[in-house]
Amino acid sequence: MNKSTGIRLSGQLLNLVVFALGIAAAYFMTIQSLKIELAAKAESAVVETLDKKLSKFEVLLTEGVISKEEFYRFSGEVDSRLARIEFYLADGMGDEHGK
């Protein structure tokens, strides 16, 4: 094997390694962006669900079907759910972005 053949093979090997690293980087970037998109969709779905429940509850309030105790219990539940969502997003999603 002469010197020029060795240089050519090492150049081709280097190209192959760079190509494989490029594919791996693209794969991991795609996976990470999909995770972020899914988290955003899940967050918007939770907010949408809460908005629908609050709208239904407003209808009950305007019709006078619900008592003050039920209203305060429901508002406490909504507050606790929103606090859990906020804690999840602040703590759990921060851990995911750090990975």
N, CA and C atoms as a LAMMPS dump frame, in Angstrom:
ITEM: TIMESTEP
0
ITEM: NUMBER OF ATOMS
297
ITEM: BOX BOUNDS ff ff ff
-5.0000000000000000e+02 5.0000000000000000e+02
-5.0000000000000000e+02 5.0000000000000000e+02
-5.0000000000000000e+02 5.0000000000000000e+02
ITEM: ATOMS id mol type element x y z
1 1 1 N 0.862 -1.172 0
2 1 2 C 0 0 0
3 1 3 C 0.906 1.232 0
4 2 1 N 0.672 2.121 -0.949
5 2 2 C 1.524 3.302 -0.978
6 2 3 C 0.892 4.438 -0.176
7 3 1 N 1.648 5.527 -0.08
8 3 2 C 1.258 6.65 0.781
9 3 3 C -0.034 7.322 0.316
10 4 1 N -0.241 7.503 -0.967
11 4 2 C -1.437 8.193 -1.465
12 4 3 C -2.699 7.362 -1.227
13 5 1 N -2.584 6.029 -1.294
14 5 2 C -3.741 5.171 -1.015
15 5 3 C -4.136 5.271 0.457
16 6 1 N -3.163 5.312 1.343
17 6 2 C -3.433 5.455 2.778
18 6 3 C -4.102 6.768 3.103
19 7 1 N -3.655 7.841 2.466
20 7 2 C -4.259 9.16 2.689
21 7 3 C -5.685 9.182 2.154
22 8 1 N -5.903 8.58 1.004
23 8 2 C -7.238 8.536 0.417
24 8 3 C -8.194 7.74 1.307
25 9 1 N -7.731 6.59 1.831
26 9 2 C -8.582 5.782 2.714
27 9 3 C -8.89 6.521 4.013
28 10 1 N -7.9 7.201 4.581
29 10 2 C -8.165 7.935 5.816
30 10 3 C -9.113 9.105 5.557
31 11 1 N -9.024 9.737 4.388
32 11 2 C -9.954 10.808 4.036
33 11 3 C -11.367 10.285 3.879
34 12 1 N -11.505 9.117 3.26
35 12 2 C -12.837 8.512 3.093
36 12 3 C -13.397 8.081 4.442
37 13 1 N -12.546 7.566 5.312
38 13 2 C -12.984 7.161 6.65
39 13 3 C -13.443 8.384 7.444
40 14 1 N -12.702 9.469 7.325
41 14 2 C -13.085 10.707 8.001
42 14 3 C -14.43 11.204 7.481
43 15 1 N -14.635 11.153 6.167
44 15 2 C -15.925 11.549 5.585
45 15 3 C -17.055 10.679 6.108
46 16 1 N -16.811 9.378 6.224
47 16 2 C -17.829 8.456 6.731
48 16 3 C -18.174 8.752 8.185
49 17 1 N -17.155 9.029 9.006
50 17 2 C -17.396 9.344 10.421
51 17 3 C -18.182 10.65 10.55
52 18 1 N -17.803 11.67 9.785
53 18 2 C -18.52 12.957 9.835
54 18 3 C -19.963 12.777 9.363
55 19 1 N -20.169 11.979 8.336
56 19 2 C -21.509 11.718 7.831
57 19 3 C -22.364 11.022 8.898
58 20 1 N -21.786 10.002 9.568
59 20 2 C -22.521 9.277 10.616
60 20 3 C -22.849 10.203 11.781
61 21 1 N -21.916 11.062 12.169
62 21 2 C -22.188 12.011 13.257
63 21 3 C -23.274 13.012 12.859
64 22 1 N -23.279 13.419 11.606
65 22 2 C -24.331 14.322 11.125
66 22 3 C -25.703 13.685 11.182
67 23 1 N -25.781 12.429 10.792
68 23 2 C -27.061 11.703 10.858
69 23 3 C -27.516 11.549 12.303
70 24 1 N -26.582 11.203 13.198
71 24 2 C -26.941 11.053 14.613
72 24 3 C -27.422 12.375 15.198
73 25 1 N -26.753 13.474 14.866
74 25 2 C -27.168 14.786 15.374
75 25 3 C -28.556 15.159 14.86
76 26 1 N -28.814 14.907 13.59
77 26 2 C -30.131 15.204 13.026
78 26 3 C -31.217 14.376 13.702
79 27 1 N -30.916 13.111 13.982
80 27 2 C -31.871 12.223 14.642
81 27 3 C -32.215 12.757 16.031
82 28 1 N -31.196 13.077 16.822
83 28 2 C -31.45 13.539 18.183
84 28 3 C -32.114 14.909 18.215
85 29 1 N -31.812 15.773 17.289
86 29 2 C -32.483 17.07 17.218
87 29 3 C -33.954 16.894 16.854
88 30 1 N -34.24 15.96 15.959
89 30 2 C -35.626 15.69 15.579
90 30 3 C -36.407 15.151 16.765
91 31 1 N -35.826 14.212 17.492
92 31 2 C -36.496 13.638 18.67
93 31 3 C -36.763 14.722 19.704
94 32 1 N -35.78 15.565 19.967
95 32 2 C -35.951 16.626 20.967
96 32 3 C -37.026 17.617 20.539
97 33 1 N -37.061 17.991 19.283
98 33 2 C -38.087 18.936 18.834
99 33 3 C -39.474 18.315 18.905
100 34 1 N -39.58 17.017 18.641
101 34 2 C -40.873 16.338 18.77
102 34 3 C -41.329 16.315 20.223
103 35 1 N -40.396 16.092 21.153
104 35 2 C -40.744 16.108 22.58
105 35 3 C -41.28 17.476 22.979
106 36 1 N -40.626 18.526 22.514
107 36 2 C -41.052 19.882 22.869
108 36 3 C -42.421 20.182 22.278
109 37 1 N -42.657 19.785 21.04
110 37 2 C -43.961 20.01 20.414
111 37 3 C -45.062 19.248 21.138
112 38 1 N -44.796 17.994 21.517
113 38 2 C -45.8 17.201 22.236
114 38 3 C -46.101 17.81 23.6
115 39 1 N -45.082 18.311 24.282
116 39 2 C -45.307 18.942 25.582
117 39 3 C -46.165 20.193 25.427
118 40 1 N -45.914 20.97 24.39
119 40 2 C -46.717 22.173 24.157
120 40 3 C -48.16 21.813 23.836
121 41 1 N -48.36 20.756 23.036
122 41 2 C -49.724 20.324 22.711
123 41 3 C -50.443 19.81 23.954
124 42 1 N -49.73 19.068 24.793
125 42 2 C -50.344 18.56 26.019
126 42 3 C -50.729 19.709 26.932
127 43 1 N -49.872 20.719 27.026
128 43 2 C -50.172 21.87 27.851
129 43 3 C -51.399 22.603 27.327
130 44 1 N -51.488 22.794 26.028
131 44 2 C -52.643 23.5 25.464
132 44 3 C -53.914 22.667 25.616
133 45 1 N -53.795 21.34 25.556
134 45 2 C -54.973 20.482 25.746
135 45 3 C -55.494 20.589 27.169
136 46 1 N -54.591 20.649 28.141
137 46 2 C -55.006 20.782 29.546
138 46 3 C -55.689 22.129 29.757
139 47 1 N -55.111 23.177 29.199
140 47 2 C -55.702 24.507 29.342
141 47 3 C -57.063 24.558 28.659
142 48 1 N -57.181 23.931 27.499
143 48 2 C -58.467 23.888 26.791
144 48 3 C -59.529 23.176 27.615
145 49 1 N -59.158 22.052 28.211
146 49 2 C -60.089 21.288 29.047
147 49 3 C -60.556 22.116 30.233
148 50 1 N -59.616 22.785 30.893
149 50 2 C -59.989 23.63 32.024
150 50 3 C -60.885 24.781 31.58
151 51 1 N -60.606 25.344 30.419
152 51 2 C -61.436 26.436 29.905
153 51 3 C -62.854 25.963 29.645
154 52 1 N -63.007 24.768 29.082
155 52 2 C -64.347 24.224 28.827
156 52 3 C -65.093 23.988 30.133
157 53 1 N -64.38 23.439 31.133
158 53 2 C -65.025 23.195 32.421
159 53 3 C -65.45 24.499 33.067
160 54 1 N -64.592 25.516 32.972
161 54 2 C -64.953 26.815 33.553
162 54 3 C -66.139 27.433 32.821
163 55 1 N -66.199 27.266 31.521
164 55 2 C -67.336 27.797 30.765
165 55 3 C -68.63 27.112 31.18
166 56 1 N -68.588 25.797 31.337
167 56 2 C -69.783 25.08 31.794
168 56 3 C -70.183 25.536 33.188
169 57 1 N -69.174 25.772 34.01
170 57 2 C -69.457 26.206 35.376
171 57 3 C -70.065 27.601 35.383
172 58 1 N -69.622 28.472 34.496
173 58 2 C -70.208 29.806 34.397
174 58 3 C -71.687 29.733 34.037
175 59 1 N -72.028 28.805 33.157
176 59 2 C -73.43 28.63 32.786
177 59 3 C -74.238 28.21 34.005
178 60 1 N -73.698 27.294 34.791
179 60 2 C -74.399 26.866 36.007
180 60 3 C -74.564 28.03 36.975
181 61 1 N -73.549 28.87 37.081
182 61 2 C -73.64 30.018 37.985
183 61 3 C -74.696 31.011 37.524
184 62 1 N -74.729 31.279 36.228
185 62 2 C -75.703 32.253 35.732
186 62 3 C -77.128 31.727 35.843
187 63 1 N -77.28 30.42 35.757
188 63 2 C -78.612 29.841 35.892
189 63 3 C -79.013 29.684 37.356
190 64 1 N -78.068 29.908 38.268
191 64 2 C -78.368 29.801 39.699
192 64 3 C -78.551 28.374 40.158
193 65 1 N -77.935 27.415 39.487
194 65 2 C -78.105 26.01 39.806
195 65 3 C -77.126 25.554 40.889
196 66 1 N -76.071 26.305 41.1
197 66 2 C -75.01 25.872 42.003
198 66 3 C -74.975 26.762 43.243
199 67 1 N -74.608 26.177 44.351
200 67 2 C -74.553 26.928 45.606
201 67 3 C -73.169 27.546 45.792
202 68 1 N -73.061 28.449 46.79
203 68 2 C -71.779 29.083 47.068
204 68 3 C -70.739 28.058 47.514
205 69 1 N -71.146 27.088 48.306
206 69 2 C -70.207 26.074 48.787
207 69 3 C -69.626 25.268 47.629
208 70 1 N -70.491 24.901 46.695
209 70 2 C -70.015 24.161 45.526
210 70 3 C -69.071 25.025 44.694
211 71 1 N -69.408 26.302 44.6
212 71 2 C -68.546 27.211 43.849
213 71 3 C -67.168 27.308 44.492
214 72 1 N -67.123 27.486 45.803
215 72 2 C -65.83 27.609 46.48
216 72 3 C -65.039 26.307 46.419
217 73 1 N -65.724 25.185 46.507
218 73 2 C -65.039 23.889 46.389
219 73 3 C -64.447 23.729 44.991
220 74 1 N -65.249 24.09 43.999
221 74 2 C -64.776 23.989 42.62
222 74 3 C -63.606 24.935 42.366
223 75 1 N -63.702 26.171 42.865
224 75 2 C -62.601 27.121 42.64
225 75 3 C -61.332 26.652 43.343
226 76 1 N -61.479 26.007 44.494
227 76 2 C -60.311 25.428 45.177
228 76 3 C -59.683 24.314 44.356
229 77 1 N -60.529 23.48 43.744
230 77 2 C -60.016 22.4 42.895
231 77 3 C -59.29 22.965 41.682
232 78 1 N -59.867 24.003 41.08
233 78 2 C -59.225 24.629 39.916
234 78 3 C -57.888 25.234 40.321
235 79 1 N -57.859 25.916 41.46
236 79 2 C -56.596 26.494 41.932
237 79 3 C -55.538 25.423 42.152
238 80 1 N -55.938 24.308 42.765
239 80 2 C -54.957 23.251 43.013
240 80 3 C -54.492 22.605 41.71
241 81 1 N -55.393 22.44 40.745
242 81 2 C -54.992 21.881 39.444
243 81 3 C -54.024 22.81 38.722
244 82 1 N -54.342 24.101 38.741
245 82 2 C -53.461 25.059 38.089
246 82 3 C -52.094 25.103 38.779
247 83 1 N -52.082 24.979 40.099
248 83 2 C -50.803 24.95 40.82
249 83 3 C -50.001 23.709 40.447
250 84 1 N -50.685 22.55 40.32
251 84 2 C -49.985 21.319 39.908
252 84 3 C -49.431 21.453 38.497
253 85 1 N -50.218 22.05 37.597
254 85 2 C -49.758 22.245 36.22
255 85 3 C -48.551 23.174 36.205
256 86 1 N -48.639 24.257 36.973
257 86 2 C -47.52 25.198 37.024
258 86 3 C -46.275 24.528 37.598
259 87 1 N -46.44 23.739 38.66
260 87 2 C -45.304 23.028 39.252
261 87 3 C -44.725 22.031 38.257
262 88 1 N -45.596 21.318 37.556
263 88 2 C -45.136 20.337 36.564
264 88 3 C -44.343 21.018 35.458
265 89 1 N -44.878 22.126 34.957
266 89 2 C -44.201 22.828 33.872
267 89 3 C -42.885 23.435 34.342
268 90 1 N -42.879 23.982 35.55
269 90 2 C -41.659 24.615 36.053
270 90 3 C -40.603 23.577 36.405
271 91 1 N -41.014 22.476 37.03
272 91 2 C -40.056 21.481 37.502
273 91 3 C -39.808 20.38 36.475
274 92 1 N -40.874 19.746 36.03
275 92 2 C -40.737 18.603 35.132
276 92 3 C -40.246 18.981 33.762
277 93 1 N -40.783 20.037 33.179
278 93 2 C -40.378 20.415 31.836
279 93 3 C -38.974 21.002 31.854
280 94 1 N -38.589 21.661 32.94
281 94 2 C -37.229 22.176 33.045
282 94 3 C -36.223 21.041 33.039
283 95 1 N -36.578 19.929 33.673
284 95 2 C -35.689 18.769 33.677
285 95 3 C -35.583 18.185 32.295
286 96 1 N -36.687 18.173 31.546
287 96 2 C -36.669 17.599 30.196
288 96 3 C -35.814 18.429 29.257
289 97 1 N -35.887 19.769 29.391
290 97 2 C -35.113 20.627 28.493
291 97 3 C -33.635 20.539 28.81
292 98 1 N -33.302 20.182 30.034
293 98 2 C -31.9 20.088 30.42
294 98 3 C -31.224 18.829 29.928
295 99 1 N -31.994 17.853 29.528
296 99 2 C -31.413 16.575 29.101
297 99 3 C -30.798 16.667 27.732
